[in-house]
Amino acid sequence: MLTVQVVIDLLVILLACLVGFLVGQRVGGLGSELPWSVYRELWALIAAVCLVTFHGFGMYSTVKSLLNVEEFKAIAKSTVVGFLVVFTLTVMLRTTGQAPEGGFLGPLVQLHRMVDLNIDPNAFSRVKIFLTFGLILFFTTVSRFFSFKFLQNLHRQGVGNRNALIIGTGPTALWLQRKFVLVPTLGLRLAGFVSPSADEVGRVINRTTVRGCFDELEELIDRLRISEVFVALPEAEEEVVMGLTERLETMGVSYRVVPRFYHLMSQRVRIENLDSIPLITRPDRRQNLIAASAKRTLDLALAVVALILTAPVFSAAAILIKRDSPGPVFYRQVRVGREGQLFRMFKFRTMYTHLSGDAVAPASPEDPRITRVGRYLRRYSLDELPQLLNVLLGSMSMVGPRPEMPFIVATYGPLQRERLRAKPGITGLWQISYARNEAIHENIDYDIYYVEHRSMLLDIVILFLTLFAVVKGTGAH
């Protein structure tokens, strides 16, 4: 599968080079009159460099990140680095011309001539090169998006999945099992649990069977053809966990261990050393002024453009809402924002006035509280459009954790309150995840991930994925 992905990436890069050349011919400028044959050596260099940078940024790793956001970020980073490397190489590997071959630098000149390119960087169209790398970024992103979807569908059907065991039957093991069920596209098929107690063997937990106990681990791995083992015993003694990992090492099985302080480790941490003792600490979590200013600028620009483009939708939705049921067009609800600050969030009203209020959000489009027009608005997430006004007012951002109602926030523990460190957003990781039909407060790992990894690039990736989700009609109910 890796070879196929490399070939697809190579074809996509060459396609971007060709399209960039053809578009550059029409734009004109320096180097636009050169035939495509002159650019072939440059295209070969671009393809080679891009494939190397793709590999360097982990785009061919078998381990995927949450919703593949890290892979999409890697595409942007590797394309920028690839551009810089190609630009440098076209200068450094240009022909040596009449450089002297004798003296101290003679061997270096000979080495340079072995690898120099028949390229004059001053002869090529700068427009074509910029267009080419812009198209590489766009084409590769689209290609990888559909590649991820294709692989996800295969995994969902059980094709290419790896058999996995969970060692443990406690809350952590059940949390892992829930992730396997919720995200079948991980490429893992849960074969069962392994219990520390022989009395639990044969027990069915949430439709998954306890296959055996610790003493039977080697036999289970061989019989069930297990490829990956998850040790979910954070409450166990260190000697027990270390003994299990030693046995797994001996068997040559890939394994992963849920750490004792996994709630702490679910947030970004830094490993330091005091002599030979490893220490876990939290890095500085404050968002710097430049990043905050850039995010606010992006929010304002996108909100203004979106309001202008969706003005006809606003008008049509307002008319339909008024004709469908009595009540106001907008529904204003108190929500909890950054650092616990309360604000009023705007939405198109999608429920009957006498049935709406501070209650858990509908989990199904068939909820009797939802109006006929409301079902359509919710399906395509159009009910969220008025929140662009909240973005302009500064109480919300385009991307961030969803704002919750005060009565739910009142039940938050320390870990859940971490999601309040970021300004709430119209869209976010939870909205484009497989858990979007479940309660927000029961899936805070998406929001914690965003808070710990937030950046301009991550926001752009989430906005891109949100666009696809809206077009497909997979918005919240």
C-alpha positions as CSV (number, residue, x, y, z in Angstrom):
1,M,0.0,0.0,0.0
2,L,2.9,2.3,0.7
3,T,4.3,1.8,-2.8
4,V,0.9,2.7,-4.3
5,Q,0.7,5.9,-2.2
6,V,4.2,6.9,-3.3
7,V,3.3,6.4,-7.0
8,I,0.0,8.4,-6.5
9,D,2.0,11.2,-4.9
10,L,4.5,11.2,-7.8
11,L,1.7,11.4,-10.4
12,V,0.0,14.2,-8.5
13,I,3.3,16.2,-8.3
14,L,4.0,15.7,-12.0
15,L,0.4,16.7,-12.8
16,A,0.9,19.9,-10.7
17,C,4.1,20.6,-12.7
18,L,2.3,20.2,-16.0
19,V,-0.7,22.3,-15.0
20,G,1.6,25.0,-13.5
21,F,3.5,25.1,-16.8
22,L,0.4,25.4,-18.9
23,V,-1.1,28.1,-16.7
24,G,2.2,29.9,-16.6
25,Q,2.3,30.0,-20.4
26,R,-0.9,32.0,-20.5
27,V,0.2,34.3,-17.7
28,G,3.4,35.1,-19.5
29,G,6.5,36.8,-18.1
30,L,10.2,35.7,-17.8
31,G,10.8,32.2,-19.0
32,S,7.2,31.7,-20.3
33,E,8.5,31.3,-23.9
34,L,10.6,28.2,-23.0
35,P,9.3,24.9,-24.2
36,W,8.2,22.2,-21.7
37,S,11.2,20.0,-22.6
38,V,13.4,22.6,-20.9
39,Y,11.5,22.2,-17.7
40,R,11.7,18.4,-17.5
41,E,14.9,18.3,-15.5
42,L,13.5,20.9,-13.1
43,W,10.3,18.8,-12.7
44,A,12.4,15.7,-11.9
45,L,14.2,17.7,-9.2
46,I,10.8,19.0,-7.8
47,A,9.4,15.4,-7.7
48,A,12.4,13.9,-6.0
49,V,12.6,16.7,-3.4
50,C,8.9,16.6,-2.7
51,L,8.8,12.9,-2.1
52,V,11.8,13.2,0.3
53,T,10.1,16.0,2.2
54,F,6.8,14.0,2.3
55,H,8.7,11.1,3.9
56,G,10.6,13.5,6.2
57,F,7.4,14.9,7.6
58,G,5.8,11.5,8.2
59,M,3.4,11.4,5.4
60,Y,4.1,7.7,4.8
61,S,3.7,6.6,8.4
62,T,1.2,3.7,9.0
63,V,0.2,5.4,12.3
64,K,-2.5,8.1,11.6
65,S,-3.4,11.0,13.8
66,L,-6.7,12.2,15.1
67,L,-8.9,12.7,11.9
68,N,-5.6,12.9,9.9
69,V,-5.1,16.5,10.8
70,E,-1.4,16.0,11.4
71,E,-1.1,14.5,7.9
72,F,-2.8,17.5,6.4
73,K,-0.5,19.8,8.3
74,A,2.5,17.8,7.1
75,I,1.4,18.4,3.5
76,A,1.6,22.1,4.0
77,K,4.9,22.0,5.8
78,S,6.6,19.6,3.4
79,T,5.5,21.6,0.4
80,V,6.9,24.8,1.8
81,V,10.2,23.1,2.7
82,G,10.3,21.4,-0.7
83,F,10.0,24.8,-2.4
84,L,12.8,26.2,-0.3
85,V,15.0,23.2,-1.0
86,V,14.3,23.3,-4.8
87,F,15.1,27.0,-4.9
88,T,18.4,26.4,-3.1
89,L,19.4,23.5,-5.3
90,T,18.7,25.3,-8.5
91,V,21.2,27.9,-7.3
92,M,23.8,25.5,-5.7
93,L,23.7,22.8,-8.4
94,R,23.8,25.1,-11.4
95,T,26.6,24.3,-13.9
96,T,30.1,25.1,-12.8
97,G,31.0,26.6,-16.1
98,Q,34.7,27.5,-16.4
99,A,35.5,27.1,-12.7
100,P,39.2,26.1,-12.1
101,E,39.9,22.4,-11.6
102,G,43.3,22.7,-9.9
103,G,44.4,23.8,-6.5
104,F,42.8,23.2,-3.2
105,L,39.2,23.4,-4.5
106,G,39.8,21.1,-7.5
107,P,38.2,18.0,-5.9
108,L,35.2,20.0,-4.9
109,V,34.7,21.3,-8.4
110,Q,35.0,17.8,-9.8
111,L,32.4,16.5,-7.3
112,H,30.1,19.4,-8.1
113,R,30.2,18.6,-11.8
114,M,29.2,15.1,-11.1
115,V,25.9,16.3,-9.6
116,D,25.3,19.7,-11.2
117,L,22.1,20.3,-13.2
118,N,21.7,21.7,-16.7
119,I,19.6,24.4,-15.1
120,D,19.9,28.2,-15.3
121,P,17.7,29.5,-12.5
122,N,17.5,32.9,-14.1
123,A,15.9,31.5,-17.2
124,F,12.9,29.9,-15.6
125,S,9.6,31.6,-15.0
126,R,9.1,32.5,-11.3
127,V,5.4,32.5,-11.9
128,K,5.4,28.9,-13.1
129,I,7.5,27.7,-10.1
130,F,5.2,29.4,-7.6
131,L,2.1,28.1,-9.4
132,T,3.6,24.6,-9.5
133,F,4.2,24.4,-5.7
134,G,0.8,26.0,-5.0
135,L,-0.8,23.3,-7.2
136,I,1.3,20.6,-5.5
137,L,-0.1,21.8,-2.1
138,F,-3.7,21.8,-3.5
139,F,-3.6,18.6,-5.5
140,T,-1.8,16.6,-2.8
141,T,-4.3,17.8,-0.2
142,V,-7.3,16.8,-2.3
143,S,-5.6,13.5,-3.3
144,R,-4.7,12.6,0.3
145,F,-8.3,13.5,1.4
146,F,-9.8,11.0,-1.0
147,S,-7.0,8.5,-0.2
148,F,-7.9,8.7,3.5
149,K,-11.6,8.3,2.7
150,F,-10.9,5.3,0.5
151,L,-8.8,3.6,3.2
152,Q,-11.4,4.5,5.8
153,N,-14.1,2.8,3.8
154,L,-11.9,-0.3,3.4
155,H,-11.2,-0.4,7.1
156,R,-14.9,0.1,7.9
157,Q,-15.6,-3.0,5.8
158,G,-12.9,-4.9,7.6
159,V,-10.4,-4.9,4.7
160,G,-6.8,-4.7,5.7
161,N,-7.6,-4.4,9.5
162,R,-5.1,-5.7,12.0
163,N,-6.3,-7.9,14.9
164,A,-5.9,-6.2,18.3
165,L,-6.2,-7.3,22.0
166,I,-6.9,-5.1,25.0
167,I,-5.2,-6.3,28.2
168,G,-7.5,-5.2,31.0
169,T,-11.2,-4.9,31.6
170,G,-11.4,-1.8,33.7
171,P,-12.7,1.7,32.8
172,T,-9.6,2.5,30.7
173,A,-10.0,-0.7,28.7
174,L,-13.7,0.1,28.0
175,W,-12.7,3.6,27.0
176,L,-10.3,2.1,24.4
177,Q,-13.0,-0.3,23.2
178,R,-15.4,2.6,22.7
179,K,-12.8,4.3,20.5
180,F,-12.4,1.1,18.4
181,V,-16.2,1.0,17.9
182,L,-16.5,4.7,17.3
183,V,-13.6,5.0,14.9
184,P,-13.4,1.8,12.8
185,T,-11.1,3.6,10.4
186,L,-8.2,3.1,12.8
187,G,-7.6,-0.1,10.9
188,L,-7.9,-2.3,14.0
189,R,-10.2,-5.2,14.6
190,L,-10.8,-5.8,18.3
191,A,-10.5,-9.5,18.9
192,G,-11.2,-9.3,22.6
193,F,-10.1,-8.6,26.1
194,V,-7.4,-10.3,28.3
195,S,-8.3,-10.2,32.0
196,P,-6.0,-10.5,35.0
197,S,-8.7,-12.8,36.5
198,A,-9.5,-16.3,35.1
199,D,-13.0,-15.9,36.5
200,E,-13.8,-13.3,33.8
201,V,-12.9,-15.5,30.9
202,G,-15.9,-15.9,28.6
203,R,-17.6,-12.8,29.9
204,V,-19.1,-10.5,27.2
205,I,-18.5,-6.8,27.8
206,N,-20.3,-4.4,25.4
207,R,-20.4,-7.2,22.8
208,T,-16.7,-8.0,23.1
209,T,-15.6,-11.3,24.7
210,V,-12.9,-11.7,27.4
211,R,-10.7,-14.2,25.5
212,G,-8.5,-15.4,28.3
213,C,-6.3,-14.4,31.3
214,F,-2.7,-13.3,31.6
215,D,-1.4,-16.9,31.7
216,E,-2.8,-17.6,28.3
217,L,-1.4,-14.4,26.6
218,E,1.1,-16.2,24.3
219,E,-1.5,-18.8,23.2
220,L,-4.1,-16.1,22.5
221,I,-1.8,-14.0,20.4
222,D,-0.8,-16.9,18.3
223,R,-4.3,-18.4,17.9
224,L,-6.1,-15.1,17.2
225,R,-3.2,-13.8,15.0
226,I,-2.9,-10.6,17.0
227,S,-0.8,-7.8,15.4
228,E,-1.2,-5.2,18.1
229,V,-1.7,-5.3,21.9
230,F,-3.0,-2.4,24.1
231,V,-2.1,-2.6,27.7
232,A,-4.8,-0.7,29.5
233,L,-3.9,-1.2,33.2
234,P,-3.0,2.3,34.5
235,E,-4.0,1.2,38.0
236,A,-1.8,-1.9,38.0
237,E,1.5,-2.2,39.8
238,E,4.6,-1.3,37.8
239,E,6.0,-4.9,38.1
240,V,2.8,-6.3,36.5
241,V,2.9,-3.9,33.5
242,M,6.6,-4.3,33.0
243,G,6.2,-8.1,33.1
244,L,3.6,-8.0,30.4
245,T,5.7,-5.7,28.2
246,E,8.7,-8.0,28.5
247,R,6.6,-11.0,27.4
248,L,5.2,-9.0,24.4
249,E,8.8,-7.9,23.5
250,T,9.8,-11.6,23.6
251,M,7.0,-12.5,21.2
252,G,7.8,-9.6,18.9
253,V,4.3,-8.2,19.0
254,S,3.7,-4.5,18.6
255,Y,2.2,-3.0,21.8
256,R,1.2,0.2,23.3
257,V,0.7,1.1,27.0
258,V,-1.8,3.5,28.5
259,P,0.2,5.3,31.1
260,R,-0.8,5.6,34.8
261,F,-1.4,9.3,34.5
262,Y,-3.0,9.1,31.1
263,H,-5.3,12.1,31.8
264,L,-2.2,14.2,32.3
265,M,-0.5,12.7,29.3
266,S,-3.6,13.4,27.1
267,Q,-2.5,17.0,27.3
268,R,0.8,18.3,25.8
269,V,3.7,17.5,28.2
270,R,7.4,17.9,28.1
271,I,9.8,15.2,29.3
272,E,12.8,16.6,31.2
273,N,15.6,14.8,33.0
274,L,17.0,15.4,36.4
275,D,20.3,13.5,36.1
276,S,18.9,10.0,35.1
277,I,15.4,10.6,36.4
278,P,12.7,11.4,33.7
279,L,10.3,14.2,34.8
280,I,7.0,15.2,33.3
281,T,6.1,18.9,33.2
282,R,3.8,21.1,31.3
283,P,5.2,23.6,28.7
284,D,4.2,27.2,28.6
285,R,0.6,27.0,27.3
286,R,0.0,30.7,26.8
287,Q,-0.8,31.7,23.2
288,N,1.7,34.3,22.0
289,L,0.6,37.8,20.9
290,I,1.5,37.2,17.2
291,A,-0.5,34.0,17.0
292,A,-3.5,35.5,18.8
293,S,-3.4,38.5,16.5
294,A,-3.1,36.3,13.4
295,K,-6.1,34.2,14.5
296,R,-8.2,37.3,15.2
297,T,-7.3,38.7,11.7
298,L,-8.3,35.4,10.1
299,D,-11.5,35.3,12.0
300,L,-12.5,38.8,11.0
301,A,-11.6,38.3,7.3
302,L,-13.5,35.0,7.0
303,A,-16.5,36.3,8.9
304,V,-16.9,39.3,6.8
305,V,-16.5,37.4,3.5
306,A,-18.8,34.6,4.7
307,L,-21.6,37.1,5.7
308,I,-21.4,38.8,2.3
309,L,-21.5,35.5,0.4
310,T,-24.3,34.0,2.5
311,A,-26.5,37.1,2.6
312,P,-29.1,35.4,0.2
313,V,-29.1,32.3,2.5
314,F,-29.7,34.5,5.5
315,S,-32.7,36.2,3.9
316,A,-34.2,32.9,2.6
317,A,-33.7,31.2,6.0
318,A,-35.3,34.1,7.9
319,I,-38.4,34.0,5.6
320,L,-38.8,30.2,5.8
321,I,-38.4,30.2,9.6
322,K,-41.1,32.9,10.1
323,R,-43.5,31.0,7.7
324,D,-42.9,27.6,9.3
325,S,-43.7,28.3,12.9
326,P,-44.4,31.3,15.2
327,G,-41.5,32.9,17.0
328,P,-38.3,34.8,16.4
329,V,-35.8,34.1,13.5
330,F,-32.8,34.0,15.8
331,Y,-32.4,32.0,18.9
332,R,-30.1,33.5,21.5
333,Q,-28.8,31.3,24.2
334,V,-26.3,31.9,27.1
335,R,-23.2,29.9,26.6
336,V,-19.8,29.6,28.4
337,G,-16.8,31.1,26.5
338,R,-13.1,31.4,27.1
339,E,-12.1,31.3,30.8
340,G,-15.7,30.8,31.8
341,Q,-17.1,34.1,30.5
342,L,-20.8,34.0,29.6
343,F,-22.0,35.3,26.3
344,R,-25.2,35.1,24.1
345,M,-24.7,32.8,21.1
346,F,-26.8,33.5,18.0
347,K,-28.4,30.7,16.0
348,F,-31.2,30.3,13.5
349,R,-34.2,29.0,15.5
350,T,-34.7,25.3,14.5
351,M,-37.0,24.3,17.4
352,Y,-40.5,25.2,18.4
353,T,-40.4,28.2,20.8
354,H,-42.4,26.5,23.5
355,L,-40.1,23.4,23.4
356,S,-36.7,25.1,23.3
357,G,-34.7,26.0,26.4
358,D,-31.7,24.9,28.4
359,A,-31.7,21.2,27.7
360,V,-29.5,18.7,26.0
361,A,-29.2,19.3,22.3
362,P,-31.2,17.0,20.0
363,A,-29.4,13.8,19.1
364,S,-31.6,13.0,16.1
365,P,-33.2,14.8,13.2
366,E,-36.5,13.2,14.3
367,D,-36.5,15.0,17.7
368,P,-40.1,16.4,18.1
369,R,-38.7,19.7,19.2
370,I,-37.2,20.4,15.7
371,T,-39.3,22.2,13.1
372,R,-39.6,21.1,9.5
373,V,-37.3,23.9,8.3
374,G,-35.0,23.3,11.3
375,R,-34.3,19.8,10.1
376,Y,-33.0,21.1,6.9
377,L,-31.0,23.8,8.5
378,R,-29.4,21.4,11.0
379,R,-28.5,18.8,8.4
380,Y,-26.4,21.3,6.5
381,S,-25.3,23.2,9.6
382,L,-26.9,26.4,8.3
383,D,-28.4,27.1,11.7
384,E,-24.8,28.0,12.8
385,L,-24.5,30.9,10.3
386,P,-25.6,33.6,12.7
387,Q,-22.6,32.8,14.8
388,L,-20.6,34.8,12.3
389,L,-22.0,37.7,14.3
390,N,-20.5,36.3,17.4
391,V,-17.1,36.1,15.6
392,L,-17.3,39.8,14.6
393,L,-18.2,40.7,18.2
394,G,-15.2,38.7,19.5
395,S,-17.0,36.2,21.7
396,M,-16.4,33.3,19.3
397,S,-13.8,32.3,16.8
398,M,-14.2,30.5,13.4
399,V,-12.4,27.4,14.9
400,G,-12.4,26.2,18.5
401,P,-14.2,24.1,21.1
402,R,-18.0,24.2,20.9
403,P,-19.4,26.5,23.7
404,E,-21.4,24.6,26.2
405,M,-24.4,25.6,28.3
406,P,-23.7,26.8,31.9
407,F,-25.6,23.9,33.6
408,I,-23.3,21.4,31.8
409,V,-20.1,23.4,32.5
410,A,-21.1,23.4,36.2
411,T,-20.5,19.7,36.3
412,Y,-17.0,19.9,34.7
413,G,-13.9,18.5,36.4
414,P,-10.4,19.8,36.1
415,L,-9.7,18.1,32.8
416,Q,-12.9,19.2,31.2
417,R,-12.3,22.8,32.2
418,E,-9.2,22.7,30.0
419,R,-11.4,23.2,27.0
420,L,-12.3,26.6,28.3
421,R,-8.7,27.9,27.7
422,A,-9.5,28.6,24.1
423,K,-12.2,30.8,22.6
424,P,-15.2,28.8,21.4
425,G,-15.6,28.3,17.7
426,I,-18.2,27.7,15.1
427,T,-16.5,24.6,13.9
428,G,-13.8,22.3,15.4
429,L,-12.5,18.8,15.6
430,W,-15.6,17.5,17.4
431,Q,-17.9,18.7,14.6
432,I,-16.0,16.9,11.9
433,S,-15.4,13.7,14.0
434,Y,-17.2,10.4,14.1
435,A,-18.5,11.5,17.6
436,R,-20.4,14.5,16.3
437,N,-23.7,12.9,17.1
438,E,-22.8,12.3,20.7
439,A,-22.6,14.8,23.6
440,I,-19.8,17.3,23.5
441,H,-18.9,16.9,27.2
442,E,-18.5,13.1,26.6
443,N,-16.0,13.6,23.9
444,I,-13.7,16.3,25.3
445,D,-10.5,14.5,23.9
446,Y,-11.1,16.3,20.6
447,D,-11.3,19.7,22.3
448,I,-8.3,19.0,24.5
449,Y,-6.3,18.0,21.4
450,Y,-7.2,21.3,19.7
451,V,-6.4,23.4,22.8
452,E,-3.0,21.7,23.1
453,H,-2.1,21.9,19.4
454,R,-3.9,25.0,18.2
455,S,-2.2,26.9,15.4
456,M,-3.1,28.9,12.3
457,L,-2.3,25.8,10.2
458,L,-4.5,23.6,12.3
459,D,-7.4,26.1,11.9
460,I,-7.0,26.1,8.2
461,V,-7.0,22.3,8.1
462,I,-10.2,22.1,10.2
463,L,-11.9,24.7,8.0
464,F,-11.0,22.7,4.9
465,L,-12.4,19.5,6.4
466,T,-15.5,21.4,7.6
467,L,-16.2,22.5,4.1
468,F,-16.3,18.9,2.9
469,A,-18.5,17.9,5.8
470,V,-21.0,20.6,5.0
471,V,-21.1,19.8,1.3
472,K,-21.7,16.1,2.2
473,G,-24.5,17.2,4.5
474,T,-23.0,15.6,7.6
475,G,-23.5,18.6,9.9
476,A,-24.9,18.3,13.4
477,H,-28.6,17.4,13.7
